[in-house]
Each structure stands twice: as structure tokens, then as C-alpha cells.
Amino acid sequence: MDWDAFFKLHADLPREGPGAPDDVDWALGQAGLTASAVICDAGSGPGGDVAALLAHGAQVVAVDTHAPFIDTLNTRFADDPRVTGLAGDMAALADLPQAPFDAIWCAGALYFFGVQAGLTLFRPALKPRGVVAFSYPCWFVDAPSQAAQDFWQGFDGVRPPDQIRAETQAAGFQLLADRPVADAGWEAYFQPLEARIAALRPDADAAMSAVLDENMAEIDTWRQVRDQTGYHLVVARLA
Ligand SMILES: C[S@@+](CC[C@H](N)C(=O)[O-])C[C@H]1O[C@@H](n2cnc3c(N)ncnc32)[C@H](O)[C@@H]1O
């Protein structure tokens, strides 16, 4: 992977993974947060979920290791004092001055650690009875096709919903609710990406062409296998 080409393709997209405002509203609606809640958006990307998160609390602290995404997020919300974007590691959220949080939202980023390991890292960054809501790669069928397996490009952490729920509980959380991320959430990510692929295509050099092909293949494959695999959205409270 040519990372310069990858990040040129992914610069200035509205979001970097599947999800829609309805996912945030549904998940944090289960949490019953107070109006003064401080919410962490862990692995926020460029802040595609921040506006929806603001409807559920008083402050959003967004954390992502990729500093240009945080720059984009801070530019987007420059006029909103309720939003703070920080370049940093979501493995160390408890070290932030804004911690502990009432809730941690983690869309499409927990797979970097795995469910149980990731939630165990989040625990000290939550207030007692704090809430975590996350989406995680999931099989929707018992025997996914080869194409569905290939969609994840060698990532071996995709789980069935039962196992995602079990690992959430094993990390010391009480399940509140769970459901799949709807296709609309995937299209909210893929359609702007598809438009950017088309815009970059005419002037793409060999490295960029390879990245454009790879990303377009990912979009096409998801559209073929979306009934077999996707993300599962889980809401849980610190037990
Ligand atoms: C698939 S993207 C999802 C971004 C965003 N949540 C969204 O839905 O648009 C995963 C994000 O996790 C970030 N990330 C990966 N490892 C991280 C870590 N250890 N700490 C913070 N962010 C991380 C990546 O930089 C990337 O922006």
C-alpha cells in the first residue's frame, strides 16, 4: 500500500468508516445520558459522527492517531467550543484531562485492538456506570462465502454477533442493546469515496491507480456480500 496515495484519496472525506447519524442517535438513546455528558469519539477520523454526538451531551472529545484527520475535524468545528479534537492513541484515553468520560463512542475503530482487549483499555477512561457504544466487523451468516471473507483482506478478527456480545460481557460490561449497522451507513462512507476515486482517476499515476483500484474493489465487493458481513453496533454499560 502506498500510504501517501491512500491518504491523498482519503483526505477531506466526510467520514472514514460506515455509519450514519441514526446509528449514533439509536445507540446513545439507549444510554440515557444527561445533558452535561462528556462523550469521547475514539478513532474519530475526520469527525463524521461529531454533530450527531453533540445532540447527546455537552462536550465531545475526539481522538485519532492520524493528525490530518484531527486537523480536518478541528477546522470543521472551529466555531463550536463544545468540540475538542486531539491527535492521540485511544489506548490511553484515561490519560486525557477530560477523562473519565460519561460515554465512549467508537465507530469502526475497535478492530485495531479486538473487542475484549479494546474495551478493557477503555474501562479506566469511563466514569462508574459509563457507557460504551462501538461498531465491530461481523459475520451475518454461519458460512460466509470466499468473497465475503476476502472483503476483510486477511483481517482475522471478524466475529458473529454472539461472540461480540460475549466478549463485551467478558470485558466487564452489561449489554444494553445491539443491532447491525444499516446499509445506509456503508453508503454514507462509500458514496463520497467513490466520487473521490472518480475525481482522482484522470490524473492518477501508477501508485495512485493501484490505490484507487483497491478501494473501488472494496466498495464493489461490499455491495456483493453485504448480506453476509458488515458491522455490528453494540451499546453496553460498565458493570
Ligand atoms: C475506519 S476509520 C473510522 C473513523 C470514524 N470513526 C468514522 O466512522 O468515520 C478508523 C479510524 O481509527 C483511527 N485509529 C486507528 N488506531 C487508532 C488508535 N490506536 N487510536 C486512535 N485512533 C486510531 C484511524 O486513524 C482511523 O481514523
The ligand as an SDF file (V2000), in Angstrom:
LIG
                    3D

 27 29  0  0  0  0  0  0  0  0999 V2000
  -12.2860    3.0280    9.8310 C   0  0  0  0  0  0  0  0  0  0  0  0
  -11.7540    4.5640   10.4710 S   0  0  0  0  0  0  0  0  0  0  0  0
  -13.2450    5.1310   11.2890 C   0  0  0  0  0  0  0  0  0  0  0  0
  -13.2190    6.6100   11.5440 C   0  0  0  0  0  0  0  0  0  0  0  0
  -14.5080    7.2170   12.1190 C   0  0  0  0  0  0  0  0  0  0  0  0
  -14.8670    6.6550   13.3860 N   0  0  0  0  0  0  0  0  0  0  0  0
  -15.6560    7.0920   11.1550 C   0  0  0  0  0  0  0  0  0  0  0  0
  -16.5170    6.2470   11.3670 O   0  0  0  0  0  0  0  0  0  0  0  0
  -15.6440    7.8390   10.1730 O   0  0  0  0  0  0  0  0  0  0  0  0
  -10.7260    4.0720   11.8550 C   0  0  0  0  0  0  0  0  0  0  0  0
  -10.0060    5.2520   12.4960 C   0  0  0  0  0  0  0  0  0  0  0  0
   -9.3090    4.7840   13.6580 O   0  0  0  0  0  0  0  0  0  0  0  0
   -8.1080    5.5170   13.7420 C   0  0  0  0  0  0  0  0  0  0  0  0
   -7.1980    4.7820   14.6480 N   0  0  0  0  0  0  0  0  0  0  0  0
   -6.5570    3.6030   14.4240 C   0  0  0  0  0  0  0  0  0  0  0  0
   -5.8720    3.2220   15.5270 N   0  0  0  0  0  0  0  0  0  0  0  0
   -6.0770    4.1740   16.4520 C   0  0  0  0  0  0  0  0  0  0  0  0
   -5.6340    4.3570   17.7980 C   0  0  0  0  0  0  0  0  0  0  0  0
   -4.8420    3.4750   18.4070 N   0  0  0  0  0  0  0  0  0  0  0  0
   -6.0440    5.4630   18.4570 N   0  0  0  0  0  0  0  0  0  0  0  0
   -6.8570    6.3940   17.8580 C   0  0  0  0  0  0  0  0  0  0  0  0
   -7.2990    6.2730   16.5860 N   0  0  0  0  0  0  0  0  0  0  0  0
   -6.9180    5.1770   15.8920 C   0  0  0  0  0  0  0  0  0  0  0  0
   -7.6460    5.6410   12.3010 C   0  0  0  0  0  0  0  0  0  0  0  0
   -6.7020    6.6760   12.1280 O   0  0  0  0  0  0  0  0  0  0  0  0
   -8.9720    5.9240   11.6030 C   0  0  0  0  0  0  0  0  0  0  0  0
   -9.2450    7.3040   11.5320 O   0  0  0  0  0  0  0  0  0  0  0  0
  1  2  1  0
  2  3  1  0
  2 10  1  0
  3  4  1  0
  4  5  1  0
  5  6  1  0
  5  7  1  0
  7  8  2  0
  7  9  1  0
 10 11  1  0
 11 12  1  0
 11 26  1  0
 12 13  1  0
 13 14  1  0
 13 24  1  0
 14 15  1  0
 14 23  1  0
 15 16  2  0
 16 17  1  0
 17 18  1  0
 17 23  2  0
 18 19  1  0
 18 20  2  0
 20 21  1  0
 21 22  2  0
 22 23  1  0
 24 25  1  0
 24 26  1  0
 26 27  1  0
M  CHG  2   2   1   9  -1
M  END
$$$$
